[in-house]
Amino acid sequence: MDEKGGRLLKCAQEKRASSWLSALPLKRLGYAINKQEFRDAVCLRYGWKISDMPAHCACGARNSIDHLMICKRGGYVSMRHNALRDTEAKILSEVCSDVKIEPLLMPTDAEQVRGNGAPQARLDISARGVWSRYEKTFFDVRVSHPTAESHMRKSLANLYTENEAQKKRLYGDRVRNVERASFTPLIFTTTGGMSPECSRMNRRMAELIALKRNEVYSHVMCHLRTRLRFALLRATLVAIRGERGRRSAVEDDMQDISFNLIPEHHDI
């Protein structure tokens, strides 16, 4: 087996990364995928070539699965990020209060902070009651592709540690000293893995939900991991065959169109 194949097998062995293969295809939970998506998902799992894939991406680069996972053309990287952000926010809303998506951070004013000090800085989620009843916690999501060329020489453990450290350098000091809150980075991989802090947060959610609903903790934890895995899988599969911005030369660009179709007459 080559280096990439071995890497993908290690990724598939991560906790619940393969839950999509054993889950019941329940449509109401979003666990149902069609036959083409299933075949594409298997190819992603083992690094096999996907049939009918164009030789070149719309951005001009030579096409490959690794390129499709990181190409910004078409907005699929943001779609993958937002799918996990929204799913985590829904999970938090089950047992936490004051859950917000993309909350605006307070201005730093005279405080000196390390990292991102931009006046309009936002994080992905905030909620109260995660680690203690009234404490506010901020979360920031990142999805990393473990078989990208820049990551192949890093172990999965080092990849998670490096991404968590980057997020903390950007926002940790500001959240602690200006917001007086806690900060937890939520790092995922495109293959379904979670970083240690992300896994710890979701275990905490499973514990609180199980206590609230009088359910078995292991059943709740299994559901949360599967729910997150399918949110990631569906957003990842879209990037393989989704349109990446082809545009006819005769069509007007939306940004050049005036939507005020009734002319204004100020001086007659």
Helices and strands as residue ranges (DSSP letters): H 3-12, H 19-22, G 27-29, H 35-46, H 65-70, H 76-93, E 97-101, E 125-128, E 136-144, H 156-174, I 175-179, E 182-189, H 196-213, H 217-241, G 254-256
